[in-house]
Amino acid sequence: MPILKNVLGLDLGSHHLKAVELRQTLRGLEAVQLRSVPRAEPEDSLSALVAGFTQRYGLGTENVVAALPGDRISAHRLEFPFRDRRKLAQGVPFEVENDLPFDLDEFVLDWAVVGGDRSRSEVIAALAPRREVSNLLDTLRAASCEPRVLEAEGLVLGNLVAVFDLPGPRLLIDLGHRRSRFCLLLDDRAVAARTVALGGLALTDGLAKDRGFSSEEAERAKCEEGLIGPGTRVRSPEAGAVLDRIAREIVRTLASLEPVLVRHGPNVVCELTLFGGTAQLDRIDEYLTERTGAHAARLGLPREESVKGLAAGGAPALFAPAIALALRGTAQARTRMNFRRKEFAVRLDLGRYRRDFGGTGVLAAVALLLAIVSFGVSTALESRRASTIETEIARLYSEALPGPVPASVGTGLREAVRAANERAEFLGVYRGNLSALDVLTEISRRIPPDLDILFEELSIDRQTVRMRVYAKSFEAADRLGAELAKFAPFAQARIGAIETDRKRGGKRFNVTISLAPSDERP
């Protein structure tokens, strides 16, 4: 189903049509509206009723999910000694066909993995007559409400676990008007379903028979007075017999599913969750708990963070099947059955997409054209800027290094720097572009002729000149430092380690000249 679209769950009940419209956004699900309309007696065609229903409330019909009635579906539980889905796709039809007294081509088949482990699979396969699928699609298509998904009525109830707290083994019971649907949940997954032709209408008929009421009077008395009194005593024998039949069908369903429940764990306890119109009868939960031995309770409120505004839109217990159908069309779907297969598969309406997105396509084309033009203009401007920069670099190169400008200025600069470094290493170039010989010459020239000093040691190490000097007085050392400091590269000349020469009677001291600029010295 599309993201950021409204999804309509359409419950085609025998007493009411119910619809739940959800909006799926990036933040989650929001309830748009929950609507219901009764099916009058004698009623109009289902197509006309659905068309009027959707138009009256403005229900979105682009993404509709409906279900085929459970009594039109045959479900089979199968086991396979492998998990590979490709093998299952081949094995399921083969196993189902062996159990059918009819030709498999007369049915639409879908299946889902509902259990197993790494080495085995438990599969539920659902069969629906092609005629039933075709008739329902034609009916809804005539109402302009064609479903994108056609689910199995009982199994689709498993989607309720997405928004309701339904932990543990649990039998979901939809007590409808003419039919009741059972869905077994294990580990938040629908693993089995069953439909029985028994519901609220049978209770109404029983009450009418006991009291001599019309159907309308009996329905009103059933809803207003109730059927079950204190101590779970049923006020109408005929209605009580129907309630007992419903309880027996629940017990029979649990007994048939006992092999499945035993695999879930020893002494497993299965709870009953009731919803639907008949589930609203007073004390029916107490009655079924007493008759079946399993704890029964009505469906509660959805989790607060699950679907925004769902509880405020209507009673969840009444709209539960429609909620399950709507959830099937969202990203939170837990079931994957869909009888829209092969010739019934949804066809892509390219014309509709062309109508819906034609304007968007034109805008996209214009945007693409503008992007191409922008790219071309940007490329031309960058090319012009690069040419200007190359011209300026060539000019600066010719000023710094006379001669022809090479094709690659960067390569020429690297070669010039490398040659200068080699020459510096060979000649010994220091600050002020002085060689070692220039340094010695300048030191000699800076010493006044009348200054009587003797150089005992002299070394030039990197950017530092160190000398050991002998003079007859301290004043000679001070004067030597002052004379050397007059030359800019020797401005950092320092006199230190002055000591008296006991043999000769003069002074010995060190002279250190730093040839590196002050911001380069460590």
C-alpha positions in Angstrom: 0.0 0.0 0.0 1.2 3.5 -0.7 2.8 5.5 2.1 1.2 8.9 3.1 -2.2 7.8 1.7 -5.6 7.1 3.4 -6.6 3.5 3.7 -10.3 2.4 4.0 -11.2 -0.8 5.8 -14.7 -1.8 4.5 -16.6 -4.3 6.6 -19.5 -5.7 4.6 -21.5 -6.9 7.5 -25.0 -8.5 7.2 -26.6 -6.0 9.6 -24.4 -2.9 9.2 -21.8 -1.6 6.8 -18.8 -0.3 8.7 -15.9 1.6 7.5 -12.6 2.8 9.2 -10.5 5.3 7.3 -6.9 5.6 8.5 -4.2 8.1 7.4 -0.7 6.7 7.2 2.0 9.4 7.8 5.7 9.4 8.5 4.8 9.8 12.2 2.4 6.8 12.3 -1.3 6.2 11.9 -4.2 8.6 12.4 -7.9 7.8 12.5 -9.7 9.9 9.9 -13.2 8.6 10.5 -15.2 5.6 11.7 -18.6 5.2 10.0 -21.5 2.8 10.1 -24.8 2.5 8.2 -27.5 -0.2 8.7 -28.6 -2.5 6.0 -32.3 -2.0 5.7 -34.9 -4.8 5.0 -35.7 -5.2 2.2 -32.4 -3.7 1.2 -31.1 -2.1 -2.0 -28.4 -3.8 -4.0 -25.1 -3.9 -2.2 -23.4 -1.8 -4.9 -25.9 1.0 -4.4 -25.6 0.8 -0.6 -21.8 1.0 -0.7 -21.8 3.8 -3.2 -24.2 5.9 -1.2 -22.3 5.1 2.0 -18.9 6.3 0.7 -20.4 9.4 -1.0 -22.4 10.4 2.1 -19.4 10.5 4.4 -16.7 11.3 1.8 -14.8 8.1 2.4 -11.6 7.7 0.4 -11.8 4.9 -2.1 -8.4 4.8 -3.7 -7.0 2.3 -1.2 -9.8 0.0 -0.1 -9.3 -3.3 1.8 -12.3 -5.7 2.0 -12.7 -9.3 2.9 -14.4 -12.4 1.4 -16.9 -13.9 3.9 -15.5 -16.6 6.0 -18.2 -19.1 5.1 -17.1 -18.8 1.5 -13.5 -19.8 2.3 -11.9 -23.1 3.0 -8.8 -23.1 5.2 -6.2 -25.9 5.4 -3.3 -26.3 7.9 -0.3 -27.9 6.3 3.2 -28.9 7.5 6.4 -29.1 5.4 9.9 -30.3 6.4 11.6 -27.2 4.9 11.4 -23.4 5.1 12.3 -22.3 1.5 9.5 -20.2 0.2 10.1 -21.3 -3.4 9.6 -24.9 -2.4 6.5 -23.9 -0.4 5.1 -22.1 -3.4 5.3 -25.4 -5.3 4.3 -27.7 -2.4 1.2 -25.9 -1.1 -0.9 -26.2 -4.2 0.1 -29.8 -4.6 -0.9 -30.7 -1.0 -4.2 -28.8 -1.2 -5.2 -30.4 -4.5 -4.8 -33.8 -2.9 -7.5 -32.9 -0.4 -10.0 -31.3 -2.8 -12.8 -33.2 -4.5 -12.8 -30.3 -7.1 -10.5 -29.0 -9.7 -8.0 -26.5 -8.1 -8.4 -24.2 -11.1 -11.9 -23.4 -9.8 -10.4 -21.7 -6.8 -8.1 -18.8 -5.9 -5.4 -20.0 -3.5 -3.3 -18.0 -1.1 -1.1 -19.1 1.8 1.0 -17.9 4.7 3.6 -19.3 7.0 2.2 -19.3 10.5 4.8 -21.4 12.5 7.6 -23.8 12.5 11.4 -23.6 13.0 14.5 -23.6 10.9 13.8 -27.1 9.5 10.0 -27.1 9.2 7.1 -24.9 8.3 3.5 -24.6 9.4 1.3 -23.1 6.7 -2.3 -22.0 6.5 -3.7 -22.2 3.0 -7.0 -20.4 2.1 -9.2 -21.3 -0.9 -12.0 -19.2 -2.3 -14.1 -20.0 -5.3 -13.3 -17.9 -8.3 -17.0 -17.2 -8.8 -17.3 -15.7 -5.3 -14.2 -13.5 -5.8 -15.4 -12.3 -9.2 -18.9 -11.5 -7.9 -17.6 -9.5 -4.9 -15.1 -7.5 -7.1 -17.9 -6.8 -9.6 -20.2 -5.6 -6.9 -17.6 -3.2 -5.3 -16.4 -2.1 -8.7 -19.9 -1.0 -9.6 -19.9 1.1 -6.4 -16.6 2.7 -7.5 -15.0 1.1 -4.4 -12.8 -1.6 -5.9 -10.5 -3.1 -3.2 -6.8 -3.3 -3.7 -6.7 -6.2 -1.2 -9.3 -8.9 -0.7 -8.6 -10.6 2.6 -9.9 -13.7 4.3 -12.6 -12.6 6.8 -11.5 -14.5 9.8 -7.7 -14.4 9.5 -7.6 -10.6 8.9 -8.6 -10.2 12.5 -5.0 -10.9 13.4 -4.1 -7.4 12.4 -5.7 -6.1 15.6 -2.6 -7.1 17.6 -0.9 -4.0 16.0 -3.0 -1.6 18.1 -4.6 -3.6 20.9 -2.9 -5.5 23.8 -3.7 -9.2 23.0 -1.0 -11.2 24.7 -0.6 -15.0 24.9 -2.7 -17.6 23.2 -6.0 -16.0 22.5 -9.2 -16.7 20.5 -10.7 -13.6 18.9 -14.5 -13.9 18.6 -16.4 -11.6 16.3 -20.1 -12.1 17.3 -21.9 -10.7 14.3 -25.5 -10.6 13.2 -25.7 -13.7 11.0 -22.2 -15.2 11.5 -19.6 -15.5 14.2 -15.9 -15.6 13.3 -13.1 -17.2 15.4 -9.4 -16.4 14.9 -6.7 -18.0 17.0 -3.7 -15.8 17.9 -0.3 -17.4 18.8 2.7 -15.2 19.3 0.8 -12.2 17.9 0.1 -14.1 14.7 -3.2 -15.4 13.3 -2.7 -19.2 12.9 -6.2 -20.4 12.3 -9.7 -19.2 11.6 -13.3 -20.5 11.5 -16.7 -19.1 10.7 -20.1 -20.4 12.0 -23.5 -19.4 10.8 -24.7 -18.3 14.2 -25.0 -14.8 15.7 -27.3 -12.1 17.0 -30.1 -12.7 14.5 -30.6 -16.2 15.9 -30.9 -14.7 19.4 -33.4 -12.2 18.2 -35.5 -15.0 16.5 -35.4 -17.1 19.6 -36.6 -14.2 21.8 -39.3 -13.4 19.2 -40.5 -17.0 19.3 -40.6 -17.1 23.1 -42.5 -13.9 23.5 -44.5 -13.7 20.3 -42.7 -10.5 19.3 -42.0 -9.2 15.8 -38.4 -9.1 14.7 -38.2 -5.4 15.4 -39.7 -5.7 18.8 -37.5 -8.7 19.7 -34.4 -6.8 18.6 -35.4 -3.8 20.7 -36.1 -5.9 23.7 -32.8 -7.8 23.3 -30.8 -4.6 23.2 -32.7 -2.7 25.9 -33.6 -5.5 28.4 -30.8 -7.9 27.7 -31.0 -11.7 27.6 -28.8 -12.7 30.6 -29.8 -11.9 34.1 -28.0 -12.2 37.4 -26.1 -15.5 37.9 -25.9 -15.9 34.1 -29.5 -17.0 34.0 -31.0 -16.6 30.5 -34.4 -15.0 30.3 -35.5 -16.7 27.1 -35.2 -20.5 26.6 -34.9 -20.3 22.8 -32.3 -17.5 23.1 -30.5 -19.6 25.8 -30.3 -22.5 23.4 -28.6 -20.2 20.8 -26.2 -19.0 23.5 -25.4 -22.6 24.4 -24.7 -23.4 20.7 -22.3 -20.4 20.5 -20.5 -21.7 23.6 -20.3 -25.2 22.2 -18.9 -23.9 18.9 -16.2 -22.0 20.9 -15.3 -25.2 22.8 -15.3 -27.2 19.6 -13.0 -24.7 18.0 -10.6 -24.8 20.9 -10.7 -28.6 20.9 -9.9 -28.7 17.1 -6.9 -26.4 17.7 -5.6 -28.3 20.7 -2.7 -29.8 18.8 -1.6 -26.3 17.8 -2.0 -25.0 21.4 0.0 -27.9 22.8 3.0 -27.0 20.6 2.9 -23.6 22.2 3.5 -25.1 25.6 2.1 -27.5 28.2 -1.0 -26.5 30.2 -1.5 -23.6 27.9 -4.5 -21.4 28.8 -6.4 -19.7 25.9 -8.3 -16.5 26.6 -11.4 -15.3 24.7 -11.7 -11.7 23.4 -15.2 -10.7 22.3 -16.2 -8.0 19.9 -19.0 -7.3 17.4 -22.6 -6.2 17.9 -23.7 -9.3 19.8 -20.7 -9.0 22.1 -22.3 -5.8 23.6 -25.1 -7.9 25.3 -25.0 -7.4 29.0 -23.1 -10.3 30.9 -22.4 -12.3 27.8 -18.7 -12.3 28.8 -19.7 -13.9 32.2 -21.9 -16.4 30.5 -19.3 -17.6 28.0 -16.6 -17.8 30.7 -18.9 -20.1 32.7 -20.0 -22.2 29.8 -16.5 -22.6 28.1 -14.2 -22.6 31.1 -12.0 -20.0 29.4 -11.9 -16.4 30.6 -13.8 -14.2 28.2 -13.7 -10.4 28.1 -14.7 -7.7 25.6 -12.1 -6.0 23.5 -10.5 -3.1 25.4 -9.2 0.3 24.2 -6.3 0.5 21.8 -2.8 1.4 23.0 -2.5 5.1 23.4 0.4 5.5 21.0 -0.9 3.1 18.3 -3.4 5.1 16.2 -4.1 8.7 17.0 -7.9 9.4 17.6 -9.0 5.8 17.1 -10.9 5.4 20.4 -12.5 8.8 20.0 -13.9 7.9 16.6 -16.2 5.1 17.8 -16.5 2.0 19.9 -13.5 -0.2 19.0 -15.4 -3.4 19.9 -18.1 -2.5 17.3 -15.6 -1.5 14.6 -12.9 -4.1 15.3 -13.3 -6.0 11.9 -13.2 -2.8 10.0 -10.1 -1.6 12.0 -8.4 -4.9 11.2 -9.1 -4.4 7.5 -7.8 -0.9 7.5 -4.6 -2.0 9.3 -4.1 -4.6 6.6 -3.5 -1.7 4.2 -0.9 0.0 6.3 2.8 -0.7 7.1 1.6 -2.3 10.4 -0.2 -5.2 8.7 0.3 -8.6 10.3 -1.5 -10.7 7.7 -0.7 -11.1 4.0 -3.7 -13.0 2.5 -5.0 -11.5 -0.7 -7.4 -13.2 -3.2 -6.6 -10.6 -5.8 -4.4 -13.0 -7.8 -3.8 -13.9 -11.4 -6.8 -12.6 -13.4 -8.1 -10.8 -10.3 -4.8 -9.0 -9.7 -4.8 -5.2 -9.5 -4.0 -3.6 -12.8 -1.9 -0.5 -12.9 -4.0 2.4 -14.2 -1.4 4.4 -16.1 -4.0 6.9 -17.2 -4.9 7.7 -13.7 -1.3 8.3 -12.8 -1.0 10.5 -15.9 -4.0 12.5 -14.7 -2.9 12.7 -11.1 0.8 13.4 -11.8 0.7 15.1 -15.2 1.2 18.6 -13.7 4.0 17.2 -11.5 5.7 15.7 -14.5 5.7 19.1 -16.3 7.1 20.8 -13.3 9.8 18.1 -13.0 10.7 18.5 -16.6 11.0 22.3 -16.2 13.1 21.8 -13.1 15.4 19.4 -15.0 15.8 21.9 -17.8 16.7 24.7 -15.4 19.1 22.4 -13.6 20.9 21.7 -16.9 21.0 25.4 -17.8 22.3 26.2 -14.4 25.0 23.5 -14.7 26.1 24.9 -18.1 26.3 28.5 -16.8 28.2 27.4 -13.7 30.7 25.4 -15.8 31.3 28.4 -18.1 31.9 30.8 -15.2 34.2 28.4 -13.5 36.2 27.9 -16.7 36.6 31.6 -17.1 37.7 32.0 -13.5 40.2 29.2 -13.9 41.7 30.9 -17.0 42.1 34.2 -15.1 43.8 32.5 -12.2 46.2 30.6 -14.6 47.1 33.9 -16.3 47.9 35.6 -13.0 49.9 32.6 -11.8 52.0 32.7 -15.0 52.7 36.4 -14.5 53.8 35.9 -10.9 56.0 33.0 -12.0 57.7 35.1 -14.7 58.4 37.9 -12.2 59.9 35.5 -9.6 61.8 33.3 -12.1 62.9 35.0 -15.3 62.7 32.9 -18.4 60.0 31.0 -20.3 56.9 30.0 -18.3 56.5 26.2 -18.4 53.2 24.5 -19.5 52.6 23.4 -15.9 53.4 26.3 -13.6 53.0 24.1 -10.5 55.5 21.6 -11.8 57.9 24.5 -12.7 57.6 26.0 -9.2 58.3 22.6 -7.6 61.4 22.2 -9.7 62.7 25.7 -8.9 62.2 25.1 -5.1 64.0 21.8 -5.4 66.9 23.4 -7.2 67.1 26.2 -4.6 67.1 23.7 -1.8 69.9 21.7 -3.4 72.0 24.9 -3.9 71.4 25.9 -0.3 72.5 22.5 1.0 75.6 22.7 -1.1 76.6 26.3 -0.3 75.2 26.6 3.2 72.8 29.5 2.9 71.6 31.3 6.0 69.6 34.3 6.9 69.9 37.2 4.6 70.9 34.8 1.8 74.4 34.5 3.4 76.6 31.5 2.8 79.0 30.2 5.4 81.8 32.1 3.8 79.7 35.3 3.8 79.1 34.9 7.5 82.8 34.5 8.3 83.7 37.5 6.1 81.1 39.7 7.7 82.3 38.7 11.2 85.9 39.5 10.3 84.8 42.9 8.8 82.8 43.9 11.8 85.7 43.5 14.3 87.5 46.9 14.7 91.3 46.8 14.0 92.1 48.2 17.4 90.1 45.5 19.2 92.6 43.0 20.5 90.8 39.7 20.5 91.7 36.1 19.6 89.2 33.5 18.2 90.0 30.1 19.8 86.9 28.2 18.4 84.3 28.9 15.7 81.4 26.8 14.5 78.4 27.3 12.3 75.6 24.9 13.0 72.3 25.4 11.1 71.3 29.0 11.9 73.6 29.5 14.8 77.2 30.7 14.9 79.2 29.9 18.1 82.6 31.4 19.0 85.1 31.0 21.9 87.0 34.3 22.2 89.9 35.5 24.3 90.3 39.2 25.1 92.5 41.2 27.5 89.5 42.9 29.2 85.8 42.7 29.7 85.3 45.9 27.8 86.6 44.2 24.7 83.8 41.5 25.0 81.2 44.2 25.4 82.5 46.1 22.5 82.6 43.0 20.3 78.9 42.3 21.0 77.9 45.9 20.2 79.8 45.9 16.9 78.3 42.6 15.7 74.8 43.7 16.6 75.1 46.6 14.1 74.6 44.1 11.3 70.9 43.1 11.0 71.4 39.3 10.6 73.7 39.4 13.7 71.3 41.4 15.8 70.7 38.4 18.1 74.4 38.2 19.1 74.8 37.3 22.8 77.9 37.3 25.0 78.1 34.8 27.8 80.2 32.4 30.0 82.8 35.1 30.8 85.7 33.8 32.8 89.2 34.9 33.8 92.1 33.2 32.1 94.6 32.6 35.0 97.5 31.7 32.7 97.3 34.7 30.4 95.5 37.1 32.7 92.8 38.1 30.2 89.1 37.1 29.7 87.6 34.2 27.9 83.9 34.3 26.8 81.4 32.8 24.4 79.7 34.6 21.5 76.4 33.1 20.1 74.9 34.6 17.0 71.4 33.4 16.0 70.8 33.8 12.2 67.1 32.7 12.4 64.4 35.4 12.7 62.9 35.7 16.2 59.6 34.2 15.1 61.4 31.1 13.8 63.5 30.4 16.8 62.4 27.5 19.1 
